[in-house]
Amino acid sequence: MSILEEKIARLDGTATTLGDITAGRPALLVNVASRCGLTPQYAGLERLQEAYGDEAFTVVGFPCNQFLGQEPGSAEEIQEFCSSTYGVTFPMTEKIEVNGEDRHPVYAALTRTPDEKGEAGDVAWNFEKFLLAADGSIVARFSPTVEPEDERILEAVRALASA
């Protein structure tokens, strides 16, 4: 089964699939948290969405509370924080687990992808980024400290968006 066929709910609880969320576009998939030192990356993710998110690309946020409880809020609280603090317009999913026995199937597929150091496995922290091609293939994995507007991400997004 393709990663795009994996069932997941949107932040509002609506059942869907990753493919419906990405709508046939390349996507940057990011596990996010509202109370993390990296939370300001929401601003860069939103600028990326604004720059490339017409019909050629989308960012998708996956709230996760597995790293020091840094995403403790309800879906409504997460939505309010993201929209009022960072003006987030990109799609967000339900809160999920990205590591461990209850890891969501989307992340079971993503974590098989090696990072820039050639290492696959568990998500290291909030704001780890996975670049997905429109066909669902996983193109790249970026560590949490790589900013959304890092030239490596921008080059990869431009290449996928123009393909």
C-alpha positions in Angstrom: 0.0 0.0 0.0 1.2 3.5 -0.8 1.8 6.0 2.0 -0.8 8.2 0.2 -3.4 5.6 1.0 -2.8 5.6 4.7 -5.9 6.7 6.7 -5.5 9.7 9.0 -7.8 12.3 10.3 -7.5 16.1 9.8 -7.1 18.2 12.9 -10.8 18.8 13.0 -11.4 15.0 13.2 -12.5 14.5 9.6 -11.3 11.0 8.4 -9.3 11.1 5.2 -6.1 9.8 3.7 -2.7 11.4 3.3 -3.3 11.4 -0.5 -6.5 13.4 0.0 -4.6 15.9 2.2 -1.7 16.3 -0.3 -4.2 16.4 -3.2 -1.7 14.9 -5.7 1.0 17.5 -4.8 4.5 17.1 -3.5 4.5 17.8 0.3 6.8 18.6 3.2 5.6 16.5 6.1 6.6 17.8 9.5 5.9 16.6 13.1 5.0 19.8 14.9 4.6 21.1 18.5 3.4 24.3 20.0 5.7 24.5 23.1 9.1 23.6 21.6 12.2 25.7 21.1 11.8 25.0 17.4 8.2 26.2 17.3 9.1 29.4 15.5 9.8 27.2 12.5 6.0 27.5 12.0 6.7 30.9 10.5 9.1 29.5 7.9 6.7 26.6 7.1 3.9 29.1 6.5 6.2 31.2 4.2 7.1 28.0 2.3 3.4 27.3 1.9 2.7 30.8 0.8 5.5 30.7 -1.8 4.9 27.3 -3.3 1.5 26.2 -2.0 -0.7 27.1 -4.9 -1.4 23.9 -6.8 2.2 22.7 -6.9 3.1 21.9 -3.3 1.9 21.8 0.3 3.2 21.6 3.8 1.4 19.1 6.2 1.7 19.4 9.9 1.4 16.4 12.2 1.0 17.5 15.8 2.9 15.2 18.2 3.2 15.2 22.0 5.9 12.6 22.3 8.9 14.9 22.9 8.7 16.2 26.5 5.0 16.8 26.2 5.5 19.9 24.0 2.1 19.5 22.2 -0.3 19.0 25.1 -3.3 20.8 23.7 -6.6 19.6 22.2 -7.2 19.9 18.5 -9.0 23.2 19.0 -6.1 24.6 21.1 -3.6 23.5 18.5 -5.7 25.1 15.7 -6.1 28.3 17.6 -2.4 28.6 18.5 -1.2 27.9 14.9 -3.7 30.3 13.2 -3.4 33.1 15.7 0.3 33.0 16.4 1.7 32.0 13.0 -1.2 32.4 10.6 -0.9 28.7 9.5 -2.9 27.9 6.4 -1.4 24.6 5.5 -3.3 21.3 6.4 -2.8 19.8 9.9 -3.6 16.3 10.9 -4.9 14.9 14.2 -2.3 14.5 17.0 -0.3 11.3 16.3 2.7 9.4 17.6 5.7 9.3 15.3 7.8 6.8 17.3 7.3 3.6 19.3 4.6 0.9 19.2 1.8 3.3 18.5 3.6 5.1 15.7 1.2 6.2 13.0 1.5 4.1 9.8 2.5 7.3 7.8 5.5 7.7 10.1 6.2 3.9 10.0 6.9 4.5 6.3 8.7 7.8 6.7 11.1 6.6 9.3 12.5 4.0 7.0 14.0 6.8 5.0 17.6 7.7 5.8 18.5 11.2 6.8 21.3 13.3 5.4 23.8 11.2 7.5 22.4 8.0 6.0 20.6 6.9 9.1 17.0 5.7 9.1 14.9 5.2 12.3 13.0 7.1 14.9 12.2 10.8 14.5 14.8 12.7 16.6 12.6 15.6 17.8 9.8 18.0 16.8 10.1 19.6 13.4 11.8 16.7 11.6 10.9 17.1 7.9 10.2 14.6 5.2 9.8 15.6 1.5 7.3 13.6 -0.4 6.9 13.5 -4.2 3.4 13.7 -5.7 3.5 9.9 -6.3 4.1 9.3 -2.6 7.8 8.5 -2.9 9.9 9.9 0.0 12.5 12.1 -1.6 14.4 13.5 1.4 14.6 13.7 5.2 15.8 16.7 7.1 16.7 17.0 10.8 14.7 19.1 13.1 17.3 21.9 13.2 17.2 22.4 9.4 15.1 25.5 8.9 12.1 25.2 6.5 13.7 27.9 4.2 17.1 26.2 4.2 18.4 26.2 0.6 18.5 22.4 0.5 14.8 22.2 1.2 14.0 25.1 -1.2 15.9 23.5 -4.0 14.2 20.2 -3.5 10.8 21.8 -3.3 11.4 23.9 -6.4 12.5 20.7 -8.3 9.3 18.8 -7.3 7.0 21.7 -7.8 8.1 22.2 -11.3 8.2 18.5 -12.2 
